[in-house]
Every structure is written in C-alpha cells, then in structure tokens.
Amino acid sequence: MGRGPSIEGRKNAEDARRGKIFTKIIREISVSARTGADPAGNPRLRSAIDKGLSANMPKDTIERAIKKASGGLEGVSYEEIRYEGYAPGGVAVIVDCLTDNKVRTVSDVRHAFAKFGGNLGTDGSVAFLFKRCGVLQFAAGDEEKITDAAIEAGADDVIAHDNGVVEVLTAFESYAGVKAAIEAAGLKPDVAETTYRAENAIAVAGETGEQVGKLLAWLDDLDDVQNVYSNAELAE
C-alpha cells in the first residue's frame, strides 16, 4: 500500500515555501526603504510591510530589513527589472524582479518563457494592458458591511466571488487612505496590497491553459522574481 508524504516532509516543504515568501518580501522592503524608512511617508514601504505582516513575518525581521536598506546595517544591493512577454494563447505576462545578478535573472526568465511555449517581448509591449491598483481581500465576512465601508472610504469597486471572498479595489493613489478607513470601521483584510490587474482577461483552457499555468508557476518560483501578473483566466 502506498504512503503519502510524511508529516516531516510536508513540514519541510511548508517551511521552504514560507522561507521563499519571506525572502521576496524582505527584498521588497529593502528596496522600498531606500526612498524613506518611515512607512507613514512611503506608501510602497507601507504596502511591503503589510504584506510581511499578512504572511506572519516577525516584526524584528521587518525592522532589520528596513535598517539594512536605510544604511543602519550592511546589506545586498538589488536592481529592479521588469520583463514583459506572452504566454501561449496570447496571454500577456509581466514579471517584476529584484536581483543582484541581471545576467542570471534574464537567463532564468527567458528559459521559462521558452520552456512553456511563450516568448519575451520588448519593454512596454504588454504593460499598457494592466492597471496599477490597491486590493483589500476578505476571505469571509459581512459583504454588506464591507461594501458600505468601501463606498464610504472612496473605493473604486467591490467584487463578491462565488467562494465567499470579497475584494475591495482602489486606485493606487488612494490605497493607503481606503485601507485605513476600512480598518477604522473594524474590518481587517486578510490580504492588503498594491498590484497590477489586467483591464480584460483572456480565458484559456485545455492544453493551452495547462501550459500557461505551468509558466506562471515556474516564473513565480524563481528566486529573483518578486511578482508575476497576467491577464489569463484559467479554468478551474
């Protein structure tokens, strides 16, 4: 009789996944803090800290990353790079990276696109299809109360999904204010972040959908990749 993964094996896999998430968040905090170590006056840093807290990152780890970036401690210098391209089915993909080795990063990203039937494009080739925005996500809760608070706070839209998840969308510029107002109303989002969302999605299924899903997952798993955005609507 076959046996599934051991408890220890599952824990090791979970620890590795958490470690990778923490590493990416620390890089984002480090780069964000270069323009100001005070999150009150640095929306990007505030968003990165929120992401860290949502992932249960210890506060001292966050503070240490800020100190490194602001010159209090010695740290690695990362360069921000964005790649744009197409996955199978005409799906647009944006890959945002933070790296200390640009040659390695572009090689890894190019390999991923080629491996799953996509191709890298030029700067600006797909970015115009996306809009930067803020997202507050509630896994469960009072949809009516969330909607009322979002409208009062000046949010752009509220989306209620079939699985019970409620999303509040804001303009990028008003993200911090909307988030503060909603939290002041006694509502705590499970996820709070700024992101890029496509204006229009492309539905892909079957073998094409499978290839797109593999490409996006592969890219997201690369050490130098911070965020992957696409306009794919993958079949469940």
N, C-alpha and C positions, 0 to 999 in steps of 0.2 A: 504494500500500500504506500503510495507516495506521500511525502510530507511537505507542507508548505514552509516558507521561510521561518526560521527560528525567531523567538522574541528578541534575542540579542541582535540577530541580523536585521530585523525591522528597525530596532532602535538605532543601530549604526547608520542605516540608510537615512532615517529621520534626522539624526544628528548631522550627517553630511549635508543634507538638503538645507537645514537651518543654518549651518555654517556658511554655505554658499550665499544664502539670502542676506545674512549679516554682513558678509564681505562686500556685497554690492551696495548695501545701504551705507556702510562706512565710507566707501569711495564717494558716494553721492554727497554725504555730509561733508567730507573733506574738501571736495571741490566747491560746494556751495558756500562753505565758511570762509573761503578766500576773499569774498567781497564783503565780509562783515560777520563777526562772530555772534552778534546779537540777533536771535531769531525774530524779535519784535520788528526789526527794521529790514529783515531779509526773508522775503516770502519763500524763496527757494529752499533756504535752510530750514525754515519752519516746516515746510512740506516734507523734507527729508527726515527731520526729527519725528514728525507724526508717523511716518512710515516705519521708522525704527521702533517706536513705542507700540504700534499696532502689531509688530512682529515679536513683541515681548523682549526687545533688546534692553539689557540693563542700562540704566541711566548713566552709570560711570563709564560705560563703553562709548556712549554717545558723547559725553563730555570730553573724553580723551581724544576722540576723533576731531572734535572742534578745536581743542588746544593744539593738536598737531598741525592742523591747517592754518591756524592763526599765528603760528611761529613759536608757540609755547613748548612744543616737542618736535623732535626731528621726525620727518615722515617722507613718504614717497610722493613724487610729483606726477599727477596724472593729466593726460591730454584728452580733451573732449573731441570725439569724432562721430559724425553721423554718416551712415551709409543708406542708400535708397535702392530699391530694386523691385523685381517682380517675381512672384512665385507662380507655379502652374495655374492655369485658368485665368490669367490676367490679374491676379490678386496683387495689390500694392503692399509693399513692406518697407517700414522704416526701422533701422537698427541703430540705437544710440549706444555709444561705447565710451568707457573711460579706460585709458590704457597708459602703460609706461613703455610700451613697445608697439609702435604703429605698424611696423612691418609684420609682426606676428598677428596682430589683430585683423588687418585687411586680408591676410592669407587665410585665416580661420573663417572669416565671414564669406569670402569668395568661394572657398571649398564647400561651405554649407549650401549656398545657393546652387552650385553646380551639382552637388550630390543628389539634390531632390528636384532637379528639373527647372530651376529658376535661373535668374541672371541679374547681376548688379547693373544698376543704371547710373546716370550722371546726377550730380547734385541738383536738387530741385525737380527731379523727374517725377516724383510721386508726392512730395510734401504738400503740394497745393490741394491734395485730396483730403487732407486732415485739418482738424481744428483743435487748437490747444484749449483745454477746459479743466475745470475742477470737478471731482467726483466724490460724493459722500454716499457710502453704501451701508445699508442697514439689512442685516441678514433676516431679521424678523422684527415685527413691531406694529404699532398702530399707524397704518398707512394714512388715515385721515389726519392724524396729529402731525405726522411728518410732512405731509403736503401743506397743511396750514402754516406750519413753521417755516417751510421752504419759501412759500409765497411771500410771507411777511418779511423774510430775510433778503428777498430780491433774487432768488434763484431763477435760472432760465427754464428748467423743466424738471418734472418728477416722473420717473418711469417705474411702474409696478410690474415685476416679472411674474410669470406663472409659478415659479418655485417659492414665491413669498418675498424674495429680495426686492427692496425698494431703493432706487438710486436717485439722488438729487444731483442735477447737473448745474454748474455755474460757469460764468465767463471766467477766464483765467485771472483777470484783474480783480474780480470780486470774490474769489475763492476764500481768502482768509476771513473776510468780513461775514460771508454767509455761514462759514463753518462756526465762527464764534457765536453768531446769533442763534444758530440751531442748537449748539451745545448749551447756551444760556437758557434755552427753552426746556432743558432737561433731557435732550436726546443725544445719545452718544453713538456716533457712527462706528461700525466695525472696520471700515476702510475709509481713509480720507487721504486723497492725493490729487496732484495735478497730473494730467495725462494728455495724450493726443487721441482723438476719435475721428474716424472717417465720416465724412458727410453722407456717403452712400455705401452700403455693404454689397459685396458680391457673394452670392450663395454658391458654394462648391460642395460636391458630394462624391461618393464613389471613390474610384482610384485617385482622381484629382484631389478630392478633399483629404484623402489619406496622406498624399504627398505634401500638401500644404501644411497639414497638422504636424507632420514629422519635421518639416523645415522650421516652422515656428518654434517647436520644442527644442530642436537642436541649437538654433540660434540663442534661445533664452538660456540654455545650459552653458554657453561659452563663458569663461571666466571674465573676459573683458567686456561683455555685453551687459549693459545696465537695463535697457528696456527694448522691447520689440512691439511695434504697432503694425496692425494690418487692417485691411478692410474686408477680410474674409468672414463669411458667415458659414461656419462649419456645421454640418448635420450632426445631430446628437448620436 
